[in-house]
């Protein structure tokens, strides 16, 4: 059966199937989608652009590979990663033998970690759609790129992954992922995701799930949650960046003229200290600690603003802020468990509970912090969590310059210095005193959490008269 999914021509009818099928297969065929094998699907995506197979210690600079994940949820959750090279033999082996949950992103990477920083080429953009509105939803989905007025881009493939669909837009040539381009393509994908999740296609149009640009998706030929096998269907031709740009709002279009600002040799001449530290000595980029009140403020935002479809991302961002703000793990775990109970109350569908597995997955960024834990863009955090966030606006000015300008404006508006009245820095002593009056039996740790003050500050003023 697996060999058929990997190599053979796929044909099936409602009465004759050799394996369990995911939802929407027959509806997809009815609207002209052509079933295809996993081998055809991934060969078309990666072509011959990945690095040749080499010994693990024989890495060559400038050669990039795919990264596949096998996840076991029996007992203790484990993840096994596999490097995918040019002949895709490692991928065929996973599809043909694995009984685990298997994922891969249509991206190639430098190194062994699936980080945004290591992403080198996007071979395809993938958009996930859940909550399909039955056969009518499939009809509206296909109509969305066939209509003459305001059409959407036509995907190259659709993968039936269980109960949802994955739309793959395969590029004629892999798209380089310079940092600026990664951000711009992320914005474009967000807009297209919002448009595809229309009220005519999905019942979850008010709970859009925005996946990251290099999100890994379930592999065709491997197991779905229901025990069926994910299947791929061809629906159109390959796309170009210009084609995808055509469907974006002007402010969301990708700047196709963007290139990496400097080659490594140029950077060596321009920034010798940086080159010695980062390239020669291979030192990690430095990080700053943040005020712990930011962590507690985000926690409050989760309680008041988290919605189904964004719960995991809200918790994962809390774990990242715990890293930035040096929050003790014990406190983070306690906060995660309390939030999980809140999240579970929001559950609307039986197969969408918020589980201990979700908590453990979010905690990974705290236990193994990468650069992604420290550096996050407000726009991306807001999109993934569904909680509105706005960046402090300085009109493009550096912070110090902006502060000087605003102070000058303040002194012109209030030349008599009246702005100072009532605006002095409030004593933390009064904050702690007020909290203790309101909570006679309260603990220091509770005061710390609810006020957002640091532990040393609470201890300093706890016994003050």
HELIX and SHEET records of a PDB file:
HELIX    1   1 UNK A    2  UNK A    7  1                                   6    
HELIX    2   2 UNK A   25  UNK A   30  1                                   6    
HELIX    3   3 UNK A   38  UNK A   46  1                                   9    
HELIX    4   4 UNK A   89  UNK A   97  1                                   9    
HELIX    5   5 UNK A  134  UNK A  146  1                                  13    
HELIX    6   6 UNK A  179  UNK A  196  1                                  18    
HELIX    7   7 UNK A  241  UNK A  245  1                                   5    
HELIX    8   8 UNK A  250  UNK A  252  5                                   3    
HELIX    9   9 UNK A  264  UNK A  270  1                                   7    
HELIX   10  10 UNK A  272  UNK A  274  1                                   3    
HELIX   11  11 UNK A  275  UNK A  280  3                                   6    
HELIX   12  12 UNK A  293  UNK A  305  1                                  13    
HELIX   13  13 UNK A  311  UNK A  324  1                                  14    
HELIX   14  14 UNK A  329  UNK A  345  1                                  17    
HELIX   15  15 UNK A  356  UNK A  367  1                                  12    
HELIX   16  16 UNK A  371  UNK A  374  1                                   4    
HELIX   17  17 UNK A  378  UNK A  385  1                                   8    
HELIX   18  18 UNK A  399  UNK A  413  1                                  15    
HELIX   19  19 UNK A  418  UNK A  420  5                                   3    
HELIX   20  20 UNK A  428  UNK A  438  1                                  11    
HELIX   21  21 UNK A  444  UNK A  451  1                                   8    
HELIX   22  22 UNK A  455  UNK A  461  1                                   7    
SHEET    1   A 6 UNK A  34  UNK A  36  0                                        
SHEET    2   A 6 UNK A 231  UNK A 234 -1                                        
SHEET    3   A 6 UNK A 157  UNK A 160 -1                                        
SHEET    4   A 6 UNK A 165  UNK A 176 -1                                        
SHEET    5   A 6 UNK A 119  UNK A 129 -1                                        
SHEET    6   A 6 UNK A 107  UNK A 109 -1                                        
SHEET    1   B 4 UNK A  78  UNK A  84  0                                        
SHEET    2   B 4 UNK A  66  UNK A  72 -1                                        
SHEET    3   B 4 UNK A 101  UNK A 104 -1                                        
SHEET    4   B 4 UNK A 217  UNK A 218 -1                                        
END                                                                             
